[in-house]
């Protein structure tokens, strides 16, 4: 019988279960779920699916791009 990796209790028929890393099982109430990925769609609403990104991929250009790959404040093309 499978047990929760956090509390050690055996799962019951109607428990909400979280499956992590294709190996570990947890009661949903024993863990904190944090959304870390975003589905990215082109605008306007209902546009094409472009892929997935995480919180780390939502930084400002200064942190993600090399100098010369973005416009500095006050610059124009």
PQR file with spaces between the fields and no chain letter, atoms N, CA, C, O and H, PARSE charges and radii, in Angstrom:
ATOM       1  N    UNK     1       0.838   -1.182    0.000 -0.4000 1.5000
ATOM       2  CA   UNK     1       0.000    0.000    0.000 -0.0000 2.0000
ATOM       3  C    UNK     1       0.880    1.243    0.000  0.5500 1.7000
ATOM       4  O    UNK     1       1.897    1.314    0.691 -0.5500 1.4000
ATOM       5  N    UNK     2       0.459    2.211   -0.793 -0.4000 1.5000
ATOM       6  CA   UNK     2       1.213    3.465   -0.894 -0.0000 2.0000
ATOM       7  C    UNK     2       0.935    4.355    0.306  0.5500 1.7000
ATOM       8  O    UNK     2      -0.193    4.448    0.790 -0.5500 1.4000
ATOM       9  H    UNK     2      -0.366    2.153   -1.355  0.4000 1.0000
ATOM      10  N    UNK     3       2.002    5.014    0.777 -0.4000 1.5000
ATOM      11  CA   UNK     3       1.898    5.938    1.903 -0.0000 2.0000
ATOM      12  C    UNK     3       2.343    7.326    1.469  0.5500 1.7000
ATOM      13  O    UNK     3       3.152    7.474    0.553 -0.5500 1.4000
ATOM      14  H    UNK     3       2.919    4.939    0.384  0.4000 1.0000
ATOM      15  N    UNK     4       1.814    8.328    2.129 -0.4000 1.5000
ATOM      16  CA   UNK     4       2.228    9.708    1.909 -0.0000 2.0000
ATOM      17  C    UNK     4       3.680    9.856    2.362  0.5500 1.7000
ATOM      18  O    UNK     4       4.038    9.452    3.468 -0.5500 1.4000
ATOM      19  H    UNK     4       1.157    8.208    2.874  0.4000 1.0000
ATOM      20  N    UNK     5       4.506   10.433    1.501 -0.4000 1.5000
ATOM      21  CA   UNK     5       5.923   10.629    1.828 -0.0000 2.0000
ATOM      22  C    UNK     5       6.123   11.666    2.937  0.5500 1.7000
ATOM      23  O    UNK     5       7.209   11.752    3.509 -0.5500 1.4000
ATOM      24  H    UNK     5       4.216   10.761    0.602  0.4000 1.0000
ATOM      25  N    UNK     6       5.092   12.452    3.244 -0.4000 1.5000
ATOM      26  CA   UNK     6       5.202   13.477    4.268 -0.0000 2.0000
ATOM      27  C    UNK     6       4.724   12.987    5.629  0.5500 1.7000
ATOM      28  O    UNK     6       5.468   13.035    6.608 -0.5500 1.4000
ATOM      29  H    UNK     6       4.209   12.383    2.779  0.4000 1.0000
ATOM      30  N    UNK     7       3.479   12.515    5.689 -0.4000 1.5000
ATOM      31  CA   UNK     7       2.903   12.143    6.985 -0.0000 2.0000
ATOM      32  C    UNK     7       2.996   10.638    7.269  0.5500 1.7000
ATOM      33  O    UNK     7       2.845   10.212    8.414 -0.5500 1.4000
ATOM      34  H    UNK     7       2.874   12.476    4.894  0.4000 1.0000
ATOM      35  N    UNK     8       3.242    9.839    6.235 -0.4000 1.5000
ATOM      36  CA   UNK     8       3.392    8.403    6.421 -0.0000 2.0000
ATOM      37  C    UNK     8       2.091    7.622    6.470  0.5500 1.7000
ATOM      38  O    UNK     8       2.122    6.401    6.625 -0.5500 1.4000
ATOM      39  H    UNK     8       3.365   10.185    5.304  0.4000 1.0000
ATOM      40  N    UNK     9       0.940    8.292    6.341 -0.4000 1.5000
ATOM      41  CA   UNK     9      -0.343    7.587    6.372 -0.0000 2.0000
ATOM      42  C    UNK     9      -0.640    6.929    5.033  0.5500 1.7000
ATOM      43  O    UNK     9      -0.270    7.451    3.981 -0.5500 1.4000
ATOM      44  H    UNK     9       0.915    9.283    6.215  0.4000 1.0000
ATOM      45  N    UNK    10      -1.304    5.788    5.075 -0.4000 1.5000
ATOM      46  CA   UNK    10      -1.730    5.091    3.865 -0.0000 2.0000
ATOM      47  C    UNK    10      -2.850    5.896    3.219  0.5500 1.7000
ATOM      48  O    UNK    10      -3.713    6.436    3.911 -0.5500 1.4000
ATOM      49  H    UNK    10      -1.604    5.363    5.930  0.4000 1.0000
ATOM      50  N    UNK    11      -2.833    5.974    1.893 -0.4000 1.5000
ATOM      51  CA   UNK    11      -3.858    6.721    1.178 -0.0000 2.0000
ATOM      52  C    UNK    11      -5.196    6.005    1.242  0.5500 1.7000
ATOM      53  O    UNK    11      -5.274    4.778    1.187 -0.5500 1.4000
ATOM      54  H    UNK    11      -2.132    5.535    1.331  0.4000 1.0000
ATOM      55  N    UNK    12      -6.252    6.814    1.361 -0.4000 1.5000
ATOM      56  CA   UNK    12      -7.619    6.302    1.356 -0.0000 2.0000
ATOM      57  C    UNK    12      -8.246    6.568   -0.005  0.5500 1.7000
ATOM      58  O    UNK    12      -7.722    7.351   -0.796 -0.5500 1.4000
ATOM      59  H    UNK    12      -6.188    7.811    1.405  0.4000 1.0000
ATOM      60  N    UNK    13      -9.345    5.926   -0.267 -0.4000 1.5000
ATOM      61  CA   UNK    13      -9.976    5.936   -1.586 -0.0000 2.0000
ATOM      62  C    UNK    13     -10.227    7.330   -2.164  0.5500 1.7000
ATOM      63  O    UNK    13      -9.997    7.541   -3.354 -0.5500 1.4000
ATOM      64  H    UNK    13      -9.771    5.289    0.376  0.4000 1.0000
ATOM      65  N    UNK    14     -10.684    8.271   -1.366 -0.4000 1.5000
ATOM      66  CA   UNK    14     -11.064    9.579   -1.896 -0.0000 2.0000
ATOM      67  C    UNK    14     -10.106   10.698   -1.494  0.5500 1.7000
ATOM      68  O    UNK    14     -10.483   11.869   -1.552 -0.5500 1.4000
ATOM      69  H    UNK    14     -10.871    8.099   -0.399  0.4000 1.0000
ATOM      70  N    UNK    15      -8.885   10.371   -1.092 -0.4000 1.5000
ATOM      71  CA   UNK    15      -7.878   11.384   -0.763 -0.0000 2.0000
ATOM      72  C    UNK    15      -7.444   12.116   -2.026  0.5500 1.7000
ATOM      73  O    UNK    15      -7.379   11.525   -3.104 -0.5500 1.4000
ATOM      74  H    UNK    15      -8.579    9.420   -1.045  0.4000 1.0000
ATOM      75  N    UNK    16      -7.151   13.395   -1.886 -0.4000 1.5000
ATOM      76  CA   UNK    16      -6.539   14.159   -2.976 -0.0000 2.0000
ATOM      77  C    UNK    16      -5.041   13.918   -2.900  0.5500 1.7000
ATOM      78  O    UNK    16      -4.407   14.203   -1.884 -0.5500 1.4000
ATOM      79  H    UNK    16      -7.205   13.874   -1.011  0.4000 1.0000
ATOM      80  N    UNK    17      -4.480   13.390   -3.985 -0.4000 1.5000
ATOM      81  CA   UNK    17      -3.086   12.974   -3.999 -0.0000 2.0000
ATOM      82  C    UNK    17      -2.299   13.801   -5.007  0.5500 1.7000
ATOM      83  O    UNK    17      -2.784   14.102   -6.098 -0.5500 1.4000
ATOM      84  H    UNK    17      -4.996   13.158   -4.810  0.4000 1.0000
ATOM      85  N    UNK    18      -1.076   14.163   -4.622 -0.4000 1.5000
ATOM      86  CA   UNK    18      -0.152   14.872   -5.497 -0.0000 2.0000
ATOM      87  C    UNK    18       0.990   13.919   -5.826  0.5500 1.7000
ATOM      88  O    UNK    18       1.617   13.358   -4.927 -0.5500 1.4000
ATOM      89  H    UNK    18      -0.682   13.918   -3.736  0.4000 1.0000
ATOM      90  N    UNK    19       1.257   13.738   -7.120 -0.4000 1.5000
ATOM      91  CA   UNK    19       2.303   12.847   -7.602 -0.0000 2.0000
ATOM      92  C    UNK    19       3.478   13.710   -8.052  0.5500 1.7000
ATOM      93  O    UNK    19       3.324   14.526   -8.960 -0.5500 1.4000
ATOM      94  H    UNK    19       0.748   14.194   -7.850  0.4000 1.0000
ATOM      95  N    UNK    20       4.654   13.547   -7.434 -0.4000 1.5000
ATOM      96  CA   UNK    20       5.798   14.423   -7.665 -0.0000 2.0000
ATOM      97  C    UNK    20       6.990   13.625   -8.201  0.5500 1.7000
ATOM      98  O    UNK    20       7.306   12.546   -7.702 -0.5500 1.4000
ATOM      99  H    UNK    20       4.780   12.884   -6.696  0.4000 1.0000
ATOM     100  N    UNK    21       7.635   14.170   -9.213 -0.4000 1.5000
ATOM     101  CA   UNK    21       8.855   13.581   -9.783 -0.0000 2.0000
ATOM     102  C    UNK    21       8.705   12.132  -10.213  0.5500 1.7000
ATOM     103  O    UNK    21       9.668   11.367  -10.168 -0.5500 1.4000
ATOM     104  H    UNK    21       7.379   15.047   -9.619  0.4000 1.0000
ATOM     105  N    UNK    22       7.515   11.753  -10.626 -0.4000 1.5000
ATOM     106  CA   UNK    22       7.227   10.407  -11.108 -0.0000 2.0000
ATOM     107  C    UNK    22       7.627    9.312  -10.126  0.5500 1.7000
ATOM     108  O    UNK    22       7.893    8.179  -10.527 -0.5500 1.4000
ATOM     109  H    UNK    22       6.732   12.375  -10.662  0.4000 1.0000
ATOM     110  N    UNK    23       7.671    9.657   -8.820 -0.4000 1.5000
ATOM     111  CA   UNK    23       8.031    8.638   -7.841 -0.0000 2.0000
ATOM     112  C    UNK    23       7.412    8.836   -6.461  0.5500 1.7000
ATOM     113  O    UNK    23       7.169    7.858   -5.754 -0.5500 1.4000
ATOM     114  H    UNK    23       7.456   10.578   -8.494  0.4000 1.0000
ATOM     115  N    UNK    24       7.154   10.070   -6.067 -0.4000 1.5000
ATOM     116  CA   UNK    24       6.679   10.337   -4.708 -0.0000 2.0000
ATOM     117  C    UNK    24       5.211   10.746   -4.693  0.5500 1.7000
ATOM     118  O    UNK    24       4.751   11.483   -5.565 -0.5500 1.4000
ATOM     119  H    UNK    24       7.351   10.865   -6.641  0.4000 1.0000
ATOM     120  N    UNK    25       4.488   10.262   -3.698 -0.4000 1.5000
ATOM     121  CA   UNK    25       3.076   10.576   -3.524 -0.0000 2.0000
ATOM     122  C    UNK    25       2.885   11.315   -2.206  0.5500 1.7000
ATOM     123  O    UNK    25       3.495   10.971   -1.194 -0.5500 1.4000
ATOM     124  H    UNK    25       4.861    9.663   -2.989  0.4000 1.0000
ATOM     125  N    UNK    26       2.025   12.343   -2.233 -0.4000 1.5000
ATOM     126  CA   UNK    26       1.733   13.133   -1.046 -0.0000 2.0000
ATOM     127  C    UNK    26       0.239   13.413   -0.979  0.5500 1.7000
ATOM     128  O    UNK    26      -0.427   13.491   -2.012 -0.5500 1.4000
ATOM     129  H    UNK    26       1.530   12.623   -3.055  0.4000 1.0000
ATOM     130  N    UNK    27      -0.300   13.568    0.252 -0.4000 1.5000
ATOM     131  CA   UNK    27      -1.646   14.119    0.390 -0.0000 2.0000
ATOM     132  C    UNK    27      -1.560   15.589   -0.029  0.5500 1.7000
ATOM     133  O    UNK    27      -0.583   16.270    0.281 -0.5500 1.4000
ATOM     134  H    UNK    27       0.241   13.505    1.090  0.4000 1.0000
ATOM     135  N    UNK    28      -2.566   16.065   -0.721 -0.4000 1.5000
ATOM     136  CA   UNK    28      -2.566   17.472   -1.110 -0.0000 2.0000
ATOM     137  C    UNK    28      -2.502   18.372    0.123  0.5500 1.7000
ATOM     138  O    UNK    28      -1.917   19.454    0.068 -0.5500 1.4000
ATOM     139  H    UNK    28      -3.360   15.512   -0.974  0.4000 1.0000
ATOM     140  N    UNK    29      -3.093   17.939    1.225 -0.4000 1.5000
ATOM     141  CA   UNK    29      -3.093   18.738    2.451 -0.0000 2.0000
ATOM     142  C    UNK    29      -1.739   18.724    3.168  0.5500 1.7000
ATOM     143  O    UNK    29      -1.536   19.499    4.103 -0.5500 1.4000
ATOM     144  H    UNK    29      -3.569   17.061    1.270  0.4000 1.0000
ATOM     145  N    UNK    30      -0.819   17.866    2.750 -0.4000 1.5000
ATOM     146  CA   UNK    30       0.504   17.778    3.378 -0.0000 2.0000
ATOM     147  C    UNK    30       1.561   18.600    2.653  0.5500 1.7000
ATOM     148  O    UNK    30       2.700   18.680    3.113 -0.5500 1.4000
ATOM     149  H    UNK    30      -0.984   17.237    1.990  0.4000 1.0000
ATOM     150  N    UNK    31       1.202   19.209    1.532 -0.4000 1.5000
ATOM     151  CA   UNK    31       2.171   19.974    0.743 -0.0000 2.0000
ATOM     152  C    UNK    31       1.603   21.342    0.399  0.5500 1.7000
ATOM     153  O    UNK    31       0.405   21.587    0.546 -0.5500 1.4000
ATOM     154  H    UNK    31       0.276   19.144    1.159  0.4000 1.0000
ATOM     155  N    UNK    32       2.463   22.214   -0.055 -0.4000 1.5000
ATOM     156  CA   UNK    32       2.065   23.526   -0.558 -0.0000 2.0000
ATOM     157  C    UNK    32       2.304   23.516   -2.059  0.5500 1.7000
ATOM     158  O    UNK    32       3.412   23.227   -2.510 -0.5500 1.4000
ATOM     159  H    UNK    32       3.436   22.015   -0.175  0.4000 1.0000
ATOM     160  N    UNK    33       1.290   23.824   -2.823 -0.4000 1.5000
ATOM     161  CA   UNK    33       1.412   23.869   -4.276 -0.0000 2.0000
ATOM     162  C    UNK    33       1.650   25.309   -4.704  0.5500 1.7000
ATOM     163  O    UNK    33       0.869   26.200   -4.367 -0.5500 1.4000
ATOM     164  H    UNK    33       0.390   24.059   -2.456  0.4000 1.0000
ATOM     165  N    UNK    34       2.720   25.536   -5.442 -0.4000 1.5000
ATOM     166  CA   UNK    34       3.077   26.865   -5.903 -0.0000 2.0000
ATOM     167  C    UNK    34       3.184   26.820   -7.431  0.5500 1.7000
ATOM     168  O    UNK    34       4.000   26.072   -7.970 -0.5500 1.4000
ATOM     169  H    UNK    34       3.354   24.813   -5.716  0.4000 1.0000
ATOM     170  N    UNK    35       2.363   27.617   -8.134 -0.4000 1.5000
ATOM     171  CA   UNK    35       2.476   27.612   -9.599 -0.0000 2.0000
ATOM     172  C    UNK    35       3.799   28.244  -10.024  0.5500 1.7000
ATOM     173  O    UNK    35       4.080   29.392   -9.680 -0.5500 1.4000
ATOM     174  H    UNK    35       1.700   28.225   -7.697  0.4000 1.0000
ATOM     175  N    UNK    36       4.604   27.504  -10.763 -0.4000 1.5000
ATOM     176  CA   UNK    36       5.902   28.019  -11.176 -0.0000 2.0000
ATOM     177  C    UNK    36       6.062   28.052  -12.685  0.5500 1.7000
ATOM     178  O    UNK    36       7.108   28.465  -13.186 -0.5500 1.4000
ATOM     179  H    UNK    36       4.376   26.572  -11.043  0.4000 1.0000
ATOM     180  N    UNK    37       5.057   27.629  -13.407 -0.4000 1.5000
ATOM     181  CA   UNK    37       5.126   27.656  -14.860 -0.0000 2.0000
ATOM     182  C    UNK    37       3.905   28.377  -15.410  0.5500 1.7000
ATOM     183  O    UNK    37       2.823   28.333  -14.825 -0.5500 1.4000
ATOM     184  H    UNK    37       4.207   27.293  -13.000  0.4000 1.0000
ATOM     185  N    UNK    38       4.089   29.018  -16.506 -0.4000 1.5000
ATOM     186  CA   UNK    38       3.015   29.746  -17.164 -0.0000 2.0000
ATOM     187  C    UNK    38       2.909   29.264  -18.609  0.5500 1.7000
ATOM     188  O    UNK    38       3.922   29.055  -19.276 -0.5500 1.4000
ATOM     189  H    UNK    38       4.968   29.054  -16.981  0.4000 1.0000
ATOM     190  N    UNK    39       1.698   29.092  -19.080 -0.4000 1.5000
ATOM     191  CA   UNK    39       1.468   28.836  -20.496 -0.0000 2.0000
ATOM     192  C    UNK    39       1.474   30.188  -21.190  0.5500 1.7000
ATOM     193  O    UNK    39       0.821   31.125  -20.731 -0.5500 1.4000
ATOM     194  H    UNK    39       0.875   29.262  -18.539  0.4000 1.0000
ATOM     195  N    UNK    40       2.198   30.295  -22.279 -0.4000 1.5000
ATOM     196  CA   UNK    40       2.360   31.571  -22.983 -0.0000 2.0000
ATOM     197  C    UNK    40       1.622   31.501  -24.317  0.5500 1.7000
ATOM     198  O    UNK    40       1.877   30.626  -25.144 -0.5500 1.4000
ATOM     199  H    UNK    40       2.729   29.534  -22.652  0.4000 1.0000
ATOM     200  N    UNK    41       0.698   32.449  -24.503 -0.4000 1.5000
ATOM     201  CA   UNK    41      -0.081   32.542  -25.735 -0.0000 2.0000
ATOM     202  C    UNK    41       0.166   33.894  -26.376  0.5500 1.7000
ATOM     203  O    UNK    41       0.374   34.885  -25.676 -0.5500 1.4000
ATOM     204  H    UNK    41       0.491   33.160  -23.831  0.4000 1.0000
ATOM     205  N    UNK    42       0.145   33.946  -27.705 -0.4000 1.5000
ATOM     206  CA   UNK    42       0.276   35.215  -28.426 -0.0000 2.0000
ATOM     207  C    UNK    42      -0.984   36.041  -28.223  0.5500 1.7000
ATOM     208  O    UNK    42      -2.075   35.489  -28.079 -0.5500 1.4000
ATOM     209  H    UNK    42      -0.024   33.141  -28.274  0.4000 1.0000
ATOM     210  N    UNK    43      -0.837   37.364  -28.211 -0.4000 1.5000
ATOM     211  CA   UNK    43      -1.997   38.233  -28.156 -0.0000 2.0000
ATOM     212  C    UNK    43      -2.546   38.374  -29.542  0.5500 1.7000
ATOM     213  O    UNK    43      -1.764   38.209  -30.478 -0.5500 1.4000
ATOM     214  H    UNK    43       0.049   37.812  -28.328  0.4000 1.0000
ATOM     215  N    UNK    44      -3.770   38.654  -29.775 -0.4000 1.5000
ATOM     216  CA   UNK    44      -4.864   38.876  -28.840 -0.0000 2.0000
ATOM     217  C    UNK    44      -5.308   37.582  -28.173  0.5500 1.7000
ATOM     218  O    UNK    44      -4.820   36.497  -28.487 -0.5500 1.4000
ATOM     219  H    UNK    44      -4.405   38.788  -29.014  0.4000 1.0000
ATOM     220  N    UNK    45      -6.261   37.729  -27.232 -0.4000 1.5000
ATOM     221  CA   UNK    45      -6.757   36.580  -26.489 -0.0000 2.0000
ATOM     222  C    UNK    45      -7.139   35.459  -27.451  0.5500 1.7000
ATOM     223  O    UNK    45      -7.805   35.685  -28.462 -0.5500 1.4000
ATOM     224  H    UNK    45      -6.658   38.611  -26.977  0.4000 1.0000
ATOM     225  N    UNK    46      -6.710   34.264  -27.120 -0.4000 1.5000
ATOM     226  CA   UNK    46      -6.996   33.123  -27.979 -0.0000 2.0000
ATOM     227  C    UNK    46      -5.963   32.915  -29.068  0.5500 1.7000
ATOM     228  O    UNK    46      -6.178   32.135  -29.995 -0.5500 1.4000
ATOM     229  H    UNK    46      -6.170   34.080  -26.299  0.4000 1.0000
ATOM     230  N    UNK    47      -4.823   33.625  -28.956 -0.4000 1.5000
ATOM     231  CA   UNK    47      -3.769   33.488  -29.958 -0.0000 2.0000
ATOM     232  C    UNK    47      -3.051   32.155  -29.854  0.5500 1.7000
ATOM     233  O    UNK    47      -3.384   31.325  -29.008 -0.5500 1.4000
ATOM     234  H    UNK    47      -4.648   34.259  -28.203  0.4000 1.0000
ATOM     235  N    UNK    48      -2.081   31.957  -30.704 -0.4000 1.5000
ATOM     236  CA   UNK    48      -1.332   30.706  -30.766 -0.0000 2.0000
ATOM     237  C    UNK    48      -0.577   30.431  -29.473  0.5500 1.7000
ATOM     238  O    UNK    48      -0.090   31.351  -28.815 -0.5500 1.4000
ATOM     239  H    UNK    48      -1.811   32.631  -31.391  0.4000 1.0000
ATOM     240  N    UNK    49      -0.486   29.149  -29.116 -0.4000 1.5000
ATOM     241  CA   UNK    49       0.311   28.715  -27.970 -0.0000 2.0000
ATOM     242  C    UNK    49       1.783   28.820  -28.352  0.5500 1.7000
ATOM     243  O    UNK    49       2.201   28.272  -29.371 -0.5500 1.4000
ATOM     244  H    UNK    49      -0.881   28.402  -29.650  0.4000 1.0000
ATOM     245  N    UNK    50       2.576   29.528  -27.532 -0.4000 1.5000
ATOM     246  CA   UNK    50       3.990   29.757  -27.825 -0.0000 2.0000
ATOM     247  C    UNK    50       4.922   28.874  -27.022  0.5500 1.7000
ATOM     248  O    UNK    50       6.061   28.642  -27.429 -0.5500 1.4000
ATOM     249  H    UNK    50       2.237   29.974  -26.704  0.4000 1.0000
ATOM     250  N    UNK    51       4.456   28.380  -25.888 -0.4000 1.5000
ATOM     251  CA   UNK    51       5.304   27.543  -25.047 -0.0000 2.0000
ATOM     252  C    UNK    51       5.034   27.773  -23.580  0.5500 1.7000
ATOM     253  O    UNK    51       3.986   28.298  -23.203 -0.5500 1.4000
ATOM     254  H    UNK    51       3.532   28.568  -25.557  0.4000 1.0000
ATOM     255  N    UNK    52       5.992   27.374  -22.747 -0.4000 1.5000
ATOM     256  CA   UNK    52       5.866   27.464  -21.291 -0.0000 2.0000
ATOM     257  C    UNK    52       7.082   28.197  -20.743  0.5500 1.7000
ATOM     258  O    UNK    52       8.194   28.020  -21.242 -0.5500 1.4000
ATOM     259  H    UNK    52       6.843   26.947  -23.054  0.4000 1.0000
ATOM     260  N    UNK    53       6.873   29.024  -19.712 -0.4000 1.5000
ATOM     261  CA   UNK    53       7.982   29.681  -19.032 -0.0000 2.0000
ATOM     262  C    UNK    53       7.751   29.619  -17.529  0.5500 1.7000
ATOM     263  O    UNK    53       6.643   29.334  -17.074 -0.5500 1.4000
ATOM     264  H    UNK    53       5.970   29.168  -19.307  0.4000 1.0000
ATOM     265  N    UNK    54       8.802   29.886  -16.762 -0.4000 1.5000
ATOM     266  CA   UNK    54       8.696   29.874  -15.304 -0.0000 2.0000
ATOM     267  C    UNK    54       8.848   31.297  -14.777  0.5500 1.7000
ATOM     268  O    UNK    54       9.076   32.227  -15.550 -0.5500 1.4000
ATOM     269  H    UNK    54       9.702   30.117  -17.131  0.4000 1.0000
ATOM     270  N    UNK    55       8.723   31.467  -13.458 -0.4000 1.5000
ATOM     271  CA   UNK    55       8.901   32.783  -12.842 -0.0000 2.0000
ATOM     272  C    UNK    55      10.266   33.371  -13.183  0.5500 1.7000
ATOM     273  O    UNK    55      10.396   34.581  -13.369 -0.5500 1.4000
ATOM     274  H    UNK    55       8.539   30.711  -12.829  0.4000 1.0000
ATOM     275  N    UNK    56      11.294   32.506  -13.267 -0.4000 1.5000
ATOM     276  CA   UNK    56      12.642   32.977  -13.575 -0.0000 2.0000
ATOM     277  C    UNK    56      12.732   33.576  -14.977  0.5500 1.7000
ATOM     278  O    UNK    56      13.637   34.360  -15.263 -0.5500 1.4000
ATOM     279  H    UNK    56      11.189   31.523  -13.116  0.4000 1.0000
ATOM     280  N    UNK    57      11.803   33.209  -15.842 -0.4000 1.5000
ATOM     281  CA   UNK    57      11.807   33.696  -17.218 -0.0000 2.0000
ATOM     282  C    UNK    57      11.035   35.005  -17.379  0.5500 1.7000
ATOM     283  O    UNK    57      10.843   35.468  -18.504 -0.5500 1.4000
ATOM     284  H    UNK    57      11.068   32.571  -15.610  0.4000 1.0000
ATOM     285  N    UNK    58      10.595   35.602  -16.288 -0.4000 1.5000
ATOM     286  CA   UNK    58       9.790   36.829  -16.347 -0.0000 2.0000
ATOM     287  C    UNK    58      10.557   38.031  -15.808  0.5500 1.7000
ATOM     288  O    UNK    58       9.954   38.943  -15.241 -0.5500 1.4000
ATOM     289  H    UNK    58      10.751   35.226  -15.375  0.4000 1.0000
ATOM     290  N    UNK    59      11.866   38.045  -15.975 -0.4000 1.5000
ATOM     291  CA   UNK    59      12.685   39.151  -15.493 -0.0000 2.0000
ATOM     292  C    UNK    59      12.763   40.271  -16.519  0.5500 1.7000
ATOM     293  O    UNK    59      12.352   40.115  -17.668 -0.5500 1.4000
ATOM     294  H    UNK    59      12.356   37.305  -16.435  0.4000 1.0000
ATOM     295  N    UNK    60      13.296   41.398  -16.081 -0.4000 1.5000
ATOM     296  CA   UNK    60      13.468   42.523  -16.988 -0.0000 2.0000
ATOM     297  C    UNK    60      14.633   42.240  -17.943  0.5500 1.7000
ATOM     298  O    UNK    60      15.507   41.433  -17.627 -0.5500 1.4000
ATOM     299  H    UNK    60      13.631   41.525  -15.147  0.4000 1.0000
ATOM     300  N    UNK    61      14.650   42.899  -19.109 -0.4000 1.5000
ATOM     301  CA   UNK    61      15.707   42.655  -20.095 -0.0000 2.0000
ATOM     302  C    UNK    61      17.120   42.830  -19.542  0.5500 1.7000
ATOM     303  O    UNK    61      18.038   42.129  -19.968 -0.5500 1.4000
ATOM     304  H    UNK    61      13.940   43.554  -19.365  0.4000 1.0000
ATOM     305  N    UNK    62      17.306   43.748  -18.607 -0.4000 1.5000
ATOM     306  CA   UNK    62      18.632   43.994  -18.043 -0.0000 2.0000
ATOM     307  C    UNK    62      19.238   42.715  -17.458  0.5500 1.7000
ATOM     308  O    UNK    62      20.451   42.519  -17.532 -0.5500 1.4000
ATOM     309  H    UNK    62      16.561   44.318  -18.261  0.4000 1.0000
ATOM     310  N    UNK    63      18.405   41.845  -16.878 -0.4000 1.5000
ATOM     311  CA   UNK    63      18.903   40.623  -16.259 -0.0000 2.0000
ATOM     312  C    UNK    63      18.974   39.445  -17.232  0.5500 1.7000
ATOM     313  O    UNK    63      19.704   38.484  -16.989 -0.5500 1.4000
ATOM     314  H    UNK    63      17.419   42.004  -16.819  0.4000 1.0000
ATOM     315  N    UNK    64      18.220   39.514  -18.331 -0.4000 1.5000
ATOM     316  CA   UNK    64      18.128   38.375  -19.238 -0.0000 2.0000
ATOM     317  C    UNK    64      18.963   38.530  -20.503  0.5500 1.7000
ATOM     318  O    UNK    64      19.399   37.533  -21.079 -0.5500 1.4000
ATOM     319  H    UNK    64      17.626   40.295  -18.528  0.4000 1.0000
ATOM     320  N    UNK    65      19.191   39.760  -20.942 -0.4000 1.5000
ATOM     321  CA   UNK    65      19.866   39.990  -22.211 -0.0000 2.0000
ATOM     322  C    UNK    65      21.227   40.638  -21.990  0.5500 1.7000
ATOM     323  O    UNK    65      21.470   41.267  -20.961 -0.5500 1.4000
ATOM     324  H    UNK    65      18.837   40.569  -20.474  0.4000 1.0000
ATOM     325  N    UNK    66      22.095   40.478  -22.956 -0.4000 1.5000
ATOM     326  CA   UNK    66      23.403   41.121  -22.924 -0.0000 2.0000
ATOM     327  C    UNK    66      23.245   42.587  -23.310  0.5500 1.7000
ATOM     328  O    UNK    66      22.297   42.949  -24.007 -0.5500 1.4000
ATOM     329  H    UNK    66      21.898   39.967  -23.793  0.4000 1.0000
ATOM     330  N    UNK    67      24.182   43.436  -22.855 -0.4000 1.5000
ATOM     331  CA   UNK    67      24.143   44.845  -23.239 -0.0000 2.0000
ATOM     332  C    UNK    67      24.226   44.938  -24.762  0.5500 1.7000
ATOM     333  O    UNK    67      25.028   44.247  -25.390 -0.5500 1.4000
ATOM     334  H    UNK    67      24.952   43.142  -22.290  0.4000 1.0000
ATOM     335  N    UNK    68      23.404   45.783  -25.340 -0.4000 1.5000
ATOM     336  CA   UNK    68      23.335   45.920  -26.787 -0.0000 2.0000
ATOM     337  C    UNK    68      22.178   45.135  -27.394  0.5500 1.7000
ATOM     338  O    UNK    68      21.846   45.328  -28.563 -0.5500 1.4000
ATOM     339  H    UNK    68      22.753   46.344  -24.830  0.4000 1.0000
ATOM     340  N    UNK    69      21.560   44.247  -26.608 -0.4000 1.5000
ATOM     341  CA   UNK    69      20.419   43.475  -27.096 -0.0000 2.0000
ATOM     342  C    UNK    69      19.090   44.109  -26.690  0.5500 1.7000
ATOM     343  O    UNK    69      18.027   43.589  -27.027 -0.5500 1.4000
ATOM     344  H    UNK    69      21.830   44.090  -25.658  0.4000 1.0000
ATOM     345  N    UNK    70      19.146   45.219  -25.973 -0.4000 1.5000
ATOM     346  CA   UNK    70      17.939   45.916  -25.535 -0.0000 2.0000
ATOM     347  C    UNK    70      18.212   47.406  -25.531  0.5500 1.7000
ATOM     348  O    UNK    70      19.370   47.823  -25.514 -0.5500 1.4000
ATOM     349  H    UNK    70      20.010   45.641  -25.699  0.4000 1.0000
ATOM     350  N    UNK    71      17.148   48.226  -25.546 -0.4000 1.5000
ATOM     351  CA   UNK    71      17.279   49.671  -25.474 -0.0000 2.0000
ATOM     352  C    UNK    71      17.354   50.109  -24.010  0.5500 1.7000
ATOM     353  O    UNK    71      16.564   49.659  -23.179 -0.5500 1.4000
ATOM     354  H    UNK    71      16.208   47.887  -25.559  0.4000 1.0000
ATOM     355  N    UNK    72      18.292   50.971  -23.707 -0.4000 1.5000
ATOM     356  CA   UNK    72      18.365   51.538  -22.364 -0.0000 2.0000
ATOM     357  C    UNK    72      17.312   52.607  -22.227  0.5500 1.7000
ATOM     358  O    UNK    72      16.823   53.136  -23.225 -0.5500 1.4000
ATOM     359  H    UNK    72      18.934   51.336  -24.382  0.4000 1.0000
ATOM     360  N    UNK    73      16.954   52.934  -20.985 -0.4000 1.5000
ATOM     361  CA   UNK    73      15.910   53.932  -20.742 -0.0000 2.0000
ATOM     362  C    UNK    73      16.285   55.248  -21.410  0.5500 1.7000
ATOM     363  O    UNK    73      17.400   55.742  -21.244 -0.5500 1.4000
ATOM     364  H    UNK    73      17.351   52.505  -20.174  0.4000 1.0000
ATOM     365  N    UNK    74      15.352   55.807  -22.162 -0.4000 1.5000
ATOM     366  CA   UNK    74      15.574   57.076  -22.855 -0.0000 2.0000
ATOM     367  C    UNK    74      16.144   56.912  -24.256  0.5500 1.7000
ATOM     368  O    UNK    74      16.166   57.880  -25.017 -0.5500 1.4000
ATOM     369  H    UNK    74      14.446   55.406  -22.297  0.4000 1.0000
ATOM     370  N    UNK    75      16.608   55.716  -24.625 -0.4000 1.5000
ATOM     371  CA   UNK    75      17.152   55.494  -25.958 -0.0000 2.0000
ATOM     372  C    UNK    75      16.014   55.209  -26.950  0.5500 1.7000
ATOM     373  O    UNK    75      14.929   54.763  -26.576 -0.5500 1.4000
ATOM     374  H    UNK    75      16.590   54.929  -24.007  0.4000 1.0000
ATOM     375  N    UNK    76      16.301   55.478  -28.204 -0.4000 1.5000
ATOM     376  CA   UNK    76      15.380   55.091  -29.276 -0.0000 2.0000
ATOM     377  C    UNK    76      16.167   54.278  -30.285  0.5500 1.7000
ATOM     378  O    UNK    76      17.397   54.237  -30.244 -0.5500 1.4000
ATOM     379  H    UNK    76      17.182   55.839  -28.508  0.4000 1.0000
ATOM     380  N    UNK    77      15.464   53.645  -31.172 -0.4000 1.5000
ATOM     381  CA   UNK    77      16.148   52.839  -32.189 -0.0000 2.0000
ATOM     382  C    UNK    77      16.984   53.727  -33.020  0.5500 1.7000
ATOM     383  O    UNK    77      17.652   53.260  -33.943 -0.5500 1.4000
ATOM     384  H    UNK    77      14.465   53.679  -31.205  0.4000 1.0000
